[in-house]
């Protein structure tokens, strides 16, 4: 086979013994040429991820509470020194940690501070494997607006061409201002995808603590079906709606190059895992639905106005209101005289919701504005839905049997998904009802 790129998530880097297990996985296949790692995650229930400790450090530095900063930073030092002890080598972490501490106290910035978990983890993995360490700032660039610069693919390709094998930290790169810049949380998956695209890998392996992608959250359904294969589009929909095995944005670099992704379990490396490909094969008529995912805490702002459809620019005026406040929307279902905006509650704190309503009143003078707060969105996803008559009827009959009130319905034009809005309290039962019907 050709080149494989391996990404190891936080649970696969949680302690020294697990890192040694991950190193064995890399060494078991000579095609695994490039390794991308996350910061150490939780070792047990109640443990704290290294990245969370680093964010706490920065908040304490910002607030001027240097005693608290020192206390939290020493927890990070202890964590990495314990990893060194378990691996059984002096990896030089004390000097690396002290240097990072000086940089943070000298004002290196929040993203620099948050990125050090991946930086240290990659240093450890590189030393364990005996491979070169290549800093992500050499490979990945961000634009001034904070978005990934696609020139990173070619840049990373040129840099990595110098290294037949290497270890790269995930989660960050170099911003347009020349400082360290991070992706959103979980962005190490995107880093792995960029490396896979840069070296035109034959396979991008994402190693985590589950044996693949499940049809729904195993915390809601006990032992749900493991999906053997799904498409990039299906993964994107399910990941975005809360199925958090893989960051939803990590698909884009590999999809354009047709590079498949394999979700694999570090703790059960012989399990087949799940493959994400351009076009998933559908074997039987029973494969109507691929998966179900839900996400809570949304607000629906519904506007009603007679002859709305004849008013040129109505939608644009409404959207300009949320644009001014830097707010994005999830969905925009509409009728002849109605339209609704579905917005994540995270955008609506500190009185912003009332400000939006007031500005929409002035902008379009609607007859009525309704609010539905604390809504959950549940997506039923699958390419098989488009070619199977009665899928919607089965779904809504299942919800009626479960006595679940559907507040909102939205279906994509590709017929890849059906999204329903329900009360937060009904989210889990909604997922269970749909799962029982289709699986």
BELHUWO-V532366 format. One record per run of one state. SS is the DSSP state (a for helix, b for strand, c for the rest). FROM is the first residue (numbers start at 0). TO is the last residue. Records with the same first field share a line. If there is no record, write none. Layout:
SS=FROM-TO  FROM-TO
This chain:
c=0-2  8-8  13-14  27-30  37-48  63-64  87-91  105-108  129-130  134-134  138-139  142-146  148-149  160-164  169-170  174-178  182-186  198-201  208-211  214-224  227-227  240-246  255-258  265-272  277-289  304-306  310-312  324-329  331-332  334-336  347-350  364-366  381-381  387-389  401-406  411-415  438-438
b=3-7  31-36  131-133  140-141  147-147  165-168  171-173  179-181  202-207  212-213  225-226  228-230  259-264  273-276  290-303  330-330  333-333  337-343  367-380  407-410  416-422
a=9-12  15-26  49-62  65-86  92-104  109-128  135-137  150-159  187-197  231-239  247-254  307-309  313-323  344-346  351-363  382-386  390-400  423-437
